[in-house]
Amino acid sequence: MKTFRQQFFSRLCHYIPSSLEQVETYGEFLRFVRESSEPFLRNRLPGHVTASAVVTNPDRTHILLIHHAKIGLWLQPGGHIEFPEDASVVATALREVREETGLHMLTLLSDRIFDLDIHEIPQRTDMPTHLHYDVRFLVEASMDEALVETEETRGIGWFALDEIDQLGVDASVRRLVEKVLNLDSEKMLSTG
């Protein structure tokens, strides 16, 4: 039976970067995971692996975003890996969607990594500035299921893909939207 780290590294090795920027990010990810003895621990500095989900409706016309209370930006749902609860990074991404949105009827469209991102988290009283090595998976949900705000959010909603820029989202969310808009279902949704 593979360990959490072996499962993750296997997934990471199957990732196909979609741009030159993603090739660089992918290289940094690989280097970080190879060199770190505990890349998944929340208190591991200068950074750690996190997981999130790009949640779309079945027609791929909308994306679900939360307005993150601590960071102050519209982002996809996601967060830290919790041991022993999370059996994989996919499990983390799905758990975080449920916790941050109240959605429960989720369909993982592929167990392949959809996107990788490395971003800086600002200093807070309990944690210095650090990096999140975020692994993102593609998930589908119905827009009919009720959304539930939590203490981690200042807003939550479904947004049309062609209106995302009006929210002032960062470059990583714009990249996710572009990937959804350009989704080749044969290539991007195949499992393995």
N, C-alpha and C positions, 0 to 999 in steps of 0.2 A: 504494500500500500504506500502510495506516495505521500510525502510530508507536504504540509502547506506550502513551504518554500519550493519544493520540487514541482508541485502543481502550477504554482505561479510562474516559475521560470519556464516551464514547458509552454504555457500560454504566451508568455512574453516572446519566446523564440519563434512563435508562429505569427507574430504581428507583422503586417505589411504596411510600412509607412506610405502615406498618400502624397507626400510633398518633401522637398528638401528640408524644410523646417522640421518635419516629423522624423526624417532620417537622423537629424542631430539630436532631437529629443529621445528617440529610440536608443541611440548610442549612449547618451547620458544615463538613461534608465538601466540599461544592461550593466554599465560600469558601476552604478550605485548598488544594484542588487548583488553583483559579484563581490564587491568590496566590503559590503556591510554584513556583519554577523547577525544583526537583528533589524532588517529593513522595515518590518511591519509594526514595531512597537511605537505606540503613540508618543512616548516621551523620548524617543531616539532622536538625537540632534546630530547634525544640523538639518535632518529631514527624515521623512518616513513615507511609506506607501499608503495611499488612501484609495478608495473605490467609489465610483459614482455611476449614475445611469442617465443616458440620454433617452427620455421618455417621449414617445411620439404617439399620436392617435393612429388607428389602423389605416387611414387614408394618407398618412404622412404629410398632412397640411398644417399641423400644429405641433408645438413642443411644450412640455410642461417645465416651468421654471419656478423657483422659489426666490424670494427676496431675503437673502441671508442676513439675519439680525446683526451678527458680529462683524461681518465683512462689509455690509451695506451695498451689495451688488445682486443683480439677478443672475442666478446660477442654476445648473442642473442639480438635482438632489444627490447627496453623497456624503461620505465622511470616513471616519477612522475604522480600522479593522478591530474587532473585539474578539479576544480569545477567552474561552474556547468556543464561544457561541458561533462564530463564523467559520464554516468549514472551508471556505475559499473566498477569493476576491469577488467572485460572482455573487456569493451569498451575502457579502458585505454590501454590495451595490443594491441588491434587492431589499435587504433589511432597511437600509437607509431611505429608500423610496417610501417604504411603508411607514416608517417612523416620521418622516418629514412632510408627508403629503396626506396620509390616511388612506391611500390607495392600497387595495389588496388583490385585485384581479389583474395581475401583471403577467405578461408573456415575454420571456427572454427570447429575443429574435435570433440570437447567436451566442454561443459560448466563447466566440472569438473576441478579442479586444477590438473595440470600435475606434478608440482614440486614446492617445497618451498625452498628458500635459504635466509640466513641472512649473509650479508657481509659488511665489513667496507669500507666506502668511505673516501679517504684521505682528509685532510684539504686543502681548497683553500682559496683564499683571502676573499671571501664573505661568507664562511661557514666552521665551525670547523669540525673535524673528526666526522663522525656519521655513523649510521647503516641504511642499506636498508633491509627491510623485504620484499623480492621479491616474488611475486606470479606469477607462470608461467603457461601459457596455450598452448595447442598443436594446431597449425595452419598449413594449407596446402596452397601452392601456386605453380604456374607453373614456371619452370625455364626459360620459353620463354618470360615472361614479363620483360621489361627493368628495370634495377636497376638504381637508381639515388642517387649519393652521396650528403650529406648535410654538413653543417659546423660542425656538431657533429661527423662526421666520417672521418677517414683517409683511409678507404678502405671498400669495401663491396663485398660479393661474396657467391656463392654456393660452398660448400666443401663436398667432399665424406666423408661419416661417417667413413670409415676405414683410412682416412688420417688426421683426426683432430689433432692427437697428434703432427704432424709436425708443427703445428701453434704455439705450446707452450701455449695452452689454460689452464685455471685454472681448478681446480678439479670440480667446479660446472658445467662447460660446458662439461667436460668429462662424468659427471653423466647424463646430459641430453642426450648425444649421446648414452650412454649405455641404457637408458630408451627407446629411439627410436628404437635401435637395437633389444631390447627384447620386443617390443610392442606386447601385446596380444590384438588384435583389439576388441575382444568380451568384455574384461574387461576394458581396458583403454579408449576406445572410446565411451562407453555408456554414455548417458547424464543423468542428474539427480541431 
